[in-house]
Amino acid sequence: MLSDWGLGCISAHWAPTELFQKPDESIAYAREFGMTQMAIAALGPFRPRTTETVDDVKRYVEPFNAFAEKANAAGIVALLHNEVFVSEYIDGKPVYDMMIAELNPATTKLQFQVSALQEGYDPVIYFQKYSGRFLSMHCQDLVKDPSTKSGFRQVPLGKGVVDWKAVFTAAKTGGVKNYFVELEEDPALMPPSVPYLKSLSV
């Protein structure tokens, strides 16, 4: 179906069970699809954090490093995406930085979720701080909206709080090669985002 529409699939998100319990089967499936990247949306609990510690962060990263070795041997890059627990804090310190410190840079890369701005994670700062460690990013734009659960809602790219020129400039330093526009809250946000992206000169 993808081929019929002139599309390809170089990257996808995978569940922890797929990566850690049946890595060989998942890698084979990814290769059949033509993927060169396999990402996990988050490491750790998919619920509000309660008692997790720094030692727990290391425990969550260990199986991902093990999977990344297998993926690397098959010519696939393992990516850590920064949502849920990854974008939280322990004793005021960002979990994301703790996980990056534990990742093996020889076999893993990072995928930045721009909407992590809501949790205080600035993509410009992270692209500069971890130069060359990123491979892709998910692009969303947001405006403050107290009526929503998160306090934000998605809008077309260029219509929200994100400084896209600064982000794309820093992304070059970060090593980003792939930019995925992710506006899953409302497909109607995509058409007005395209001309904005085409108009940018960075």
N, C-alpha and C positions, 0 to 999 in steps of 0.2 A: 504493500500500500504506500509506503514511504517513497519507493522508487517511482511509482505511478504519478505521484505529485511532485516529483523532482526534488525530494527532500532526502536528507541523511540524518543519522543519529550517531553523533560522536560521543555523547555523554548522557548519563542517566543517574538518577538516585536509586539506591538499593537499600533494602531493609537489613538490619544487623543479622537477622537469621540467614539471609542469603549470602552475606559476606563471610560470616564467621562459622556457620554450621555446614554450608555446602559451597565453599569458595571455588573449588574446581569446576563444578557444574555452572556456577554463575559466571565465571570467567569465560568458559566455553561459549555460553549464551551471548555474552557481550561481544566476543570476537566474531561470532556468526553474524551479529548485527552490524559489525564494522565499527564498534566503539573503540575509542582509544583512551577513554577516561571512565572511571567508576567512582561515583561519589556517595558518601553517606551524609544524610541530612543533619545528623547530630550523634554525638557519643554521650552516653549517660541516660538518665531517666527522662521519659517523655511525660513528666508531671512536674508540678512545682517542687523545687528543691527543699529538702528538710534537713537532713543530717549529713550530707555528703562532705567529704574532707578532701584535702590535697592528695592524700593517698588513694582515695577513690578515683580522682582524676587520672592518676597514673594507671590504675587498674582498668579504667575504661579505654585508655589509649593502647594498651598492650595488644589486645587482639586485632586492632586495626593495623598496627605496625606489622603483625604477623601476616595478615591478609595482603598488605601492600607489597611484601616481599614476593608473594606468589604472583600477584598481578604484574609487578615489574618484570618478573621472569617471562611473562607472557606478552610483554610489550604494551602493557596498559598502566596508566598512571592512576593511583588511588588519591582521591580528593576528600579533604575534610571540609564540610559546609558548616557554617556557624549559626545554628538555630537551637532553640530550646535550652538545654543545660549548658551547651557550649558558650552561649551568650550571657550566662549568669555570672555571679561573683561569689567568692568565698572569702570572708573576712575583709571585704572591700577590694579584693584583688580579682582581676578578670580571669575567669576559667579559660577563656580562649587563649590567652598568653601562656597559661600553664600547659595546655594541650600542645600548642605549637612547640614549646620547649621539649616536650616528650616525643614528638614525631621524628621519624627518621627522614631527614631532608633528601637523602639519596633515593628514596622510593615513594615519597609522598609530596603532594602539593596542596594548595589551599584554594577554596572557592568561596568568594565573599558574597554574603547576602546583604545588599545595600540597605534593606529595611532594618538591619541590626542597629541603624542609627537610633531607633526607638529605645534601645537598651544602652545607648551611650558609646557604641562602637563606630567610630568615624572611619570610613573607607580610606580617605586620604592619609590619615595617620598610619593606618595599618599597611597600606601599600608602600609607604615610605619606610616604616619601621622594619618590615620584613621583605626587603627588596629581593626580588627573584623567587620568592617562595610561592607566589600565586600563579594559577594557570587560567582561572575563569572567574566570572562574577555573574550574579543575578541582579538585573537592573529593575528597580521599582522606584516610584516617586510617591511622596506622601504629603498630606496636609494634616494639621491637628484637627481632630474632631472629637470633642468630649462625649458625643452621643454613642461612640463605638467602645467596645470592650478594651481595646488597646490604647484608645485616645488618639488614634490616627486612622486615616483611610487612604486607599490608593487613588491616585489621579494619573492622567497621562504624563509621560516623561516630559520634563520641562515646565510642568505646571505646579510643582510642589516645592519642598524645602531643599532638595538636593542640588548642589552646585556641580552640574555635570561636567563643565569644562575642567574644574579642579579634579574631579574624580577620574575622568579619562586621562588627564595628564599624569596623575599619580599612578594610575593603573599601569602605565608603561614601565615605570620604575618597579612596580610590584611584580612584573613579569606576565601580566594578564594577556592571554592570546584569544580567548573566547568570551563573548559578551552575550548572555542570554536574557532577553527581555521577558520578565516573568510578571504578568499582570493577571493572575488567576482569579482575582476577586470579581472582575468584570471584563469579558472579552472586548467590549466596546471601547475600552481604554487603549487598545492596541493601534487602531488606525490613526488616531491623531499623534501617537508617539513616533511613528515611522518618519513623517516629514521633519519632525523636530530633530531626530537623530541625524538625518541626512543633511540638515542645515548646519550642524555643528562643525566647527573647524578647530581641531585640537592638534 
